[in-house]
Amino acid sequence: MSAAQAYHHVYRQPTVKGAPVWVLLHGTGGSEHDLVPVLQRVSPGSGHLALRGSVMEGDMRRFFKRVREGVFDLQSLKEETERLHSFLEKAVATYHLQQTPLAGLGYSNGANLLASYLLAGGGHLSGAVLWRPMTPFQPPQTVVGQTPVLMLSGLHDGIATRADAERLARLLAAGGAAVDHQFLPIGHQLVPDDFTRSARWVKAQGWQIPSKA
């Protein structure tokens, strides 16, 4: 099985010239289809690589194991971070994305894997949107690079707490990332304001170039 097949995934190319392809990572219990409907609200005309988590917790899919809620299995996280890196490396070649911006969008468990990928120095992403992320681990030295990152956290989130989210923002910024960390007056759930704020941020990145054809 090739690295580009290491995750069950759905690929769709952009319909607008210059628009990015988004790597979509769902939350616990989700599927590769969860974030596809909202993507066109966040980044119209974009393509996607929507991944299905391959770790099972009961009947729920995740992207890495955990000991309990809020406590990660660090060995599983390390292995799955390396797996994501390998997948993206092969996917860029398989889908001819060398000249296409590749961005990451993750929610909860999916956002945590994306954060781990960034903190591990993953260099395939031109940007990332993290919805309700937690700090995956404390790296000895973070080299993220100048990647723009939007973090949307909930002020009343009992899972991804404010203190933990702020720690992740500091780690990413210390590694060189351009972090825009915003808090919404909600909990762990997603609301329409997440999509509105994300769309505004994406537009500011200048990735989407209207086709003259």
Buried (B, 14 or more C-beta within 10 A) or exposed (E): EEBBEBBEBBBBEBEBEBBBBBBBBBBBBBBBEBBBEBBBEBBBBBBBBBBBBBBEEEEEBBBBBBEEEEEBBBEBBBBBBBBBBBBBBBBBEBBEBEEBBBBBBBBBBBBBBBBBBBBBBBBBBBBBBBBBBBBBBEBEEBEBBEBBBBBBBBEEBEBBBEEBBBBBBBBBBBBEBBBBBEBBEBBBEBEEEBBEBBBEBBEEBEBBEEEEE
